[in-house]
Amino acid sequence: MHKPLISICIVTYNQVNYIRRCIQSIVEQVVDCDFEIIVGDDCSTDGTSDELLSMQKEHPELIRVIRHEVNVGPIGNYFSVHNPAQGKYIAHLDGDDYALPGKLQALKSYLDDNSDCNIVWHRMVVLNEKGQTALGMPVVPLKEITGQDRFYFADLAKFYGMTGCHSGSMYRASAKSLTVCDKPTIDYYITLTFVKNGGYAAYIDEPYGVYRFFSQDQTLTRQKGGMYVGIAKLDFMTLMLKENPELKRAFAAQALFEVFTRLYLRHPLKMKFIKLFISCKALPRFTDLVLIWKIFDSSRIKNLNKAFERGTDLNV
């Protein structure tokens, strides 16, 4: 059997209510090439594993399940599916999100037509627990705020996290350099590695996926999540600042964005990001401050709630 052109890597843990729709949304994709689906199940205990085995039997030529007998954590699970991927292009999907028609073709076509692009995102439809939908990730199309449609290393250094959703990404396998990591979260770091040595990231404004947003995920979970994500991001930014001192103004901008966000969401580590900002020994450019504020303001929960009230005309 020849190698598929696209690999779709899905990670899941205890998502029995969502995983079938996630995988089925990929199975039903219409695209002008072969693709494979690799699913990493991090020792689920709620019936997710049985659902995966059932789907694998239905599509044995398409779906490969990697089931961990012990919990390896989200990062170990991520690499367990991305490292064996055979495709020239690799897409990521979390097990509680799902694709909309045209996703694979849109991302593939963009990478085909833009040989210097190493990773591309599409916009998402955000679905809340009330069944309301909104166009998001981000709420306001990034190009309307930045005026850019290409994002290089310095751009992502200053405002990654304000760009694409992990479940809306596809990257060029030849740009991958990271195969292992011991930090609790790697979205920020791994995305920067795709463009660190050249190339750029891009963004498709059309929504080709659905992201589940549950606001009842309350205080303790949010605090813990903010702590884990924040500690890893602090480590990565400190490392990359040492390796790339010429980007100190860009990292200062990202550190300020983290401070704004953590103050707004009441997440921990605010003082540590202030100290990181000071350690940059540089002030962001005024234009970058304006951009950061616009992106921060557009993504605030009140604006997302307004978007939910407006709704979308998409049948998701």
Secondary structure, 3 states (H helix, E strand, C coil): CCCCCEEEEEEECCCCCCHHHHHHHHHCCCCCCCEEEEEEECCCCCCHHHHHHHHHHHCCCCEEEEECCCCCHHHHHHHHHHCCCCCCEEEEEECCCEECCCHHHHHHHHHHHCCCEEEEEEEEEEEECCCCEEEECCCCCHHHHHCCCEECHHHHHHHCCCCCCHHHEEEEHHHCCCCCCCCCCCHHHHHHHHHCCCCEEEEEEEEEEEEEECCCCCHHHHHHHHHHHHHHHHHHHHHHHHHCHHHHHHHHHHHHHHHHHHHHHCCCCHHHHHHHHHHCCCCCCHHHHHHHHHHHHHCCHHHHHHHHHHCCCCCC
